[in-house]
Every structure is written in C-alpha cells, then in structure tokens.
C-alpha cells in the first residue's frame, strides 16, 4: 500500500462512519422494531453508529444511546412567513388558521419554538455529539415554479434569529451543524454565506454539514456522478479558509437536472396532497449512493469528523444495497 493510501486510512480512522435513521413508523418496520437487527446491521457494515431523527418519543431500548452520534433536528420547509407573522402569505399557502396552527404546533412563535426546544432536549438526552439544522425556506408554490420570494440572505438572517432563540438549550460540547439545501438559504454557492451565518449565531461550537446531493441540485447541468464530484469540489474550493467549518458530510448523489429543467416552470395545484408534494421533492432530491470511486475525493478533501451515508430507504435490503454500493466506491478510491 502506498504512503498516500496509508495517510488516507489514518484520516478514516479518526472519522465516524454513520447511517441516517429515524424513529418514524416506516423506519421502525424496516429494522423490524428490533435492536438486535439494528446492532447486527451496524456491526456487519463496520459502522460507528447513527444520525437519528426523532419523529416520536425516543425508545432507548431500540435506538441505544451508544449508537447515537448525531441528531437531525426537525424541519419545516415553509417557515419564514410564520416567523415574520405574515398571515396573508400564510393563508395563501394554507386553507385556514386551523391548518396553520396544526402545521406549526400553534399560532405563535413561542409555540413553534417549543417544539424545537423539546426536539433539542431529546437529542441531548440521547447523547448526540452534534445536531443538524436545515437552513432553507420555500413556499409550497415555489417548490414547483422556483420563483422564490425570499433571498438567501433573508433566510439566513431569519435562521440566525431562530437559532439564537434556541441556543441556550444546546450544551457547549454539542456541535451545531448547518446543512445546505438548494432552496433559498445556505446553498454554499456564495462563499460569503458561511461566515455570515456562523458569526451570527450565539452558539460557539458550530460548523457545516455538507449535503452532497443537495449541492448537486443547485446545478441542473450535471449529468454524471463524476461531473457532480467535480462541481462539489469546485464549490468547496471557493469557500477558501471557511472549508474548515465543514465538519460532516451527508454523502449521496442526485442527478435530477433534467427533471428540474422540465418542471421548474410549473404552477402548483391548490389541491396537491402531501404524497404528491413529497414525490416531487424526492424526484429532485434523489439520495442515491455514489458508485464512482471519484466520490472518495470529496471525503479526502474535506476530512470530516462525521461521514453519514444518507439514503431514502424503503426496505432493509435496499438499505444494505445502497450502503454496500457507496462503501465500495469509497474503498475503490483508495485502492
């Protein structure tokens, strides 16, 4: 083995290799509601644990504390109008006040923040070393036509306000990682976004969770995984010294450019179901495993503390196949 390969393995030894999982009913069924099944999965694939998302109360028996390395906090794609108190805008997106209250957990900022606070407290109780927070906003209609009302800066400024309301709940030794998306907010396509966000929040232990598929979704011209890797490395290089804040990677790929270009001028129907909306979003955000050895270049360039194989899983067999595909791609990048 070459000296370079040995150095890469040393980097990998310091990195925690994780998978994403929630306690939503479908994910619970996927692991047969069994801690033994989950433990066997983690051990067989030489994984260091989980990045959890808590959609329900934590069952310590199934998702053991020693497996939970990070927690992905809850996310509302459309929240800026609620935060600003813009009822007219909200009533264009929701049928009535009751629907608004149901979506945000109440009529007030404090009611919504209370949900976040409880989510953070649960994450801290679970022993998470880091939390992930989405920095993005888009109205329902904008998910289709891409005619966004808010700018990246406006979404980031409001995110800073929200996070500063929540910061006292986050212990100093827990890292708060902000995740990029392709909607307005932290897209990473502007190198000034990172310092503006990180310097604005009160929690000192902060960083970026790079989502590779989300970053690929910002460029509809990409057609191959190799083009995606080159684009990601280009964007990261534009961050300059701020690249050091990228402490984690959600690793997967998304090549939905043709779908984006073919649908981005459509207007959203007023009677869309949540299933139709989610289907549209997942056709953009594919969460597919990398199969090219070029993906290893991203990991080597970032040298993250946390590498999360993040997929949209519907079965245990599918999860295994996705993970094996991506792990083999990373391994072949060293050989």
N, C-alpha and C positions, 0 to 999 in steps of 0.2 A: 504494500500500500504506500502511496506517495506521501511526502511530508504534508502537502496541502490537504490530502484526504484525512490525515490524522488530525490536523487542525480543525477541520470541519466537524469531525466526530466529537472533539473536545467541546466545541460550541454546542452541539446537540445534547451532550451530557448535562449541560447547565440549563437547558431549555426543557420546560414541562410540555409534554405532548398530550393533548386533551381531545375530547369529543364533546359536542354540544348535546344537551338533553334537557327536556322539560318534564314537569310532572302533570302535564295535560293528559287527559284520558287516553288519547291515541298512542302517546309515547309510553305510558304505563302498560298498555296492552302489548306494545311491541316487545317489551322486556318481560312479558308475562307476569307483571307485578311482582317480580322475583329478584331480591338482592343477590341470590346465588347466580342467576342468569347474568345480571349486570357485572358481577365480580368476575365471572368466567370470561365475559366479553373483554373487559379491561385487561385482565391478565394475559389472555391469549394474544392480544394485539399489542402488548407491551406499552400500554398507555398509563399515564400518570394520574388520570382522573377525569373530572367532568367540569365543563362550564354549564351550570344549571340555569334554567329559567323557571321561576316559581309562579305557576298559574293557579295554584291551590295551596292549602296548608302543607307544610313540609312533613313528610313521613320519614323520620330519621332511620327507621328500620330498612326502608327500601333504598333511599339515597343517603348512604352513610357519610358522616361528617368527614371522614378521612379521604373520601373520594372527591369532595367538592373543593375545587381550586379557585373557581370564579363563579360569579352570578351575573347573568344578563338581566338588567332591570326591565320592567315593563315599558311598553312603548305605545304611544298614541300617534299615528301618522299625522292626524289633523288636530293641532292643539293651540296654535298661535292665536286664532280668533278668540278662543275661550280665555286664554291668558290675558288678552287685551280687553276682554269684556265687550267684544263686538257682536251684539246679539243679532243684528241684521244679517251679518255674514253667516253666523251660525244657523239661522233659520232658513238660509238658502241651501244649507247642506243637510239639515235635519228637519223632519216633518213638524216637530213641535218642541216645546220646552221640556216635556217629559222625556223625550228621546235624548235631548241634550244632557239632562241630569243622569239618565241611565248610562250614557257613554262615558261621562267624566266622573261618575260617582257622586254627583251633587251639582248644585247651581253655583258654587263659589270656588275661588282659587284654593281656599283652605281645604275644602272637601277633596279636591283633586290631589293637592299636596299630601294629604293624609294617607292616600293610597300609596304614593311614592314612599313616604316615610315608613309605612308598615312593610313594604317590599324591601327597603334597605335594612330595616331591623332584622327581618327574617334572613336576609343574605349574610349579615354579620353573625347572627346566631349559628348559621351553618358552617362558619369558619372560612368563608371566602377570602382569598388573598386580594382579589380585585373585583370591581364592579364595572359593567359595561353600560354606557348611556348613549343612545342614538341621538345624533344632532341633525335633525331633519324635520321638515314640515311640508305638507302638501294637502290641499283640499281635495275632496273626492273627485270633483270635476277635473282637477288638474292632473290626476293620475293618468288621464287619457289624453288630454289635449296639450299637456306640457306648457300651458300658458299660466305661469306661476305668478301669483300676486305678491309674494314676499321675496326679497333678495336673500342671498347667502348671509350677508352682514346682519340683516334684520333678524333672521332665525338664530344666528349665533349670539347676538346681543340678548335676545329673549331667553335663550338657553342659559346664558350666564346668570340672568335674573333668577330663573327657576332653580338652578343648581345651588346658588348662594342661599336660597331659602332652605335647601336640604342639607347643606354642608355640615351642619352641626351633628347630624346623625351618622356621619361617616368617620370612623376612627382614623387616627393619623397613619396607622400602619396598613390601612387598606387603600390600595391604589384605585383611583377613579380613571377609567379609560374611556375616551370618547370615540365613538365609531362613525366612520364616514358612510354616507349614502349618496345616491345620485340625484335625489330631490334637493331643493334649496336647503342650505345649511353647511355642514362640514363635508364638502365633496373632495377636498385635498387638491383640487385643480388650481387653486390660488395659494401660493406659498405663504401669503400673509395670514391665512385663516388660522393656522396652528398657534402661533404666538398670541394672536388676538384673543383666542378662546382660552388658552391655558393661563395667560396672565390675568384674565378677568375673573376667574373663579377663585373662591376663598380657600378651597381645599388645596394644600400644598403638594400632596402626593398624587400627581396627575400624569396622564400620557394619552397615547393614541392606540386604539385597536384598529389596525388596518384590515379592512374587509376587501379582499382582492376582487371578488365578484362584483361588489358594489362599485369599485373603482372602474372596472371594465365597462360597467353600464353607463359610464359618463362618455363613452366613445363608441358610437354606433357603427363606426367604420371597421371595427375589429371583426375578423372572420376566422382566425385560428388561435389556438392556445398560445402558440409561440408569439404571435402579434400581441396578445394580451399581456404576456410576461414582459415583453419589451416596453409596452406602454406603461405598465406598473412601475418598472424600474426607472423609466424616464420621469414620471411624476415624482417618485421618491427622490430622485437626484435634484429636482427643483426645490425640494424642501431645505437643502443645504444642512446647516447645523441642527435644524429642527427635526431632522430624521431621527435623532437620538431619543425623541419622545415616543417613537413607535415601539411600544413595549410588548405588543401582542399582534398576532395575525389570525384572522378568520380566513382559512385557506380553502378556496374553491374557485371555480371559474364560471363565467356567464358570457355566452356569445349570442346575445339576443338582439343584435343590432338591426337585423332585417325586420324582426317583429316590431321593434321600436319605430323604425322609419315608416313601416306600413300602417301603424296605428296611432301615431302621435298627433294627428290632426282630428281624431275622432272626438265627438262630444259624448260625455257620459249620460246614459239614460237615467231618468229620475227614479225608475223602479228597479234598479240593479240590486241583486241580492248580495249578501256578504260572500257567498260562494263564488259568484261571478267576479266580484272585485278581487278576491284572493287569487282566482285563476289568472286574471290579467296580470297581477303583480308578479306571480310566480313564473309567468312566461317571460317576464323581463329579468327577474332575479332567480336564475336557474339553480344555483347552488350545486353544480356538477363537480365531480372530482377531477383534478388535473391528472392527465395520463402522460404528459410530456415531461421528460427529465429537466426541461428548462425551468420548471417550477422551483427546482432547488435553488436557482439563482436568487429568487425573492427571499427565501429563508436565509441564505448566506449573506445577502446584502443587509438585511435588517438585523439579524442575530437576535431574535426576540426572546423574551423571557417565557412567553406563552405561545404555543402553536396549537390552534384549535382546528381540527378537521370538521368543518361546519357544513352539514348537508341537511336537506329536507327529506327525512326518512319516513317511509310508509310501511316498512317491514324490516324485520331483523336481518333477513337475507340480503335485502337491498342495502342496508347499513353496512353489513360486512363487505359486500362487493365494492361499494364506494370507498370504504376505508382502505381495503387492500389495494385498490387501484392507485389511490393517491400516495399511500405509503411506499408502494413500489416505484412510483415516479420519483419520489424524493430520494429513495435509495439508489436508483439508477443514475441520479445526478451526481453521486459521489463516486460510484464505481469507475 
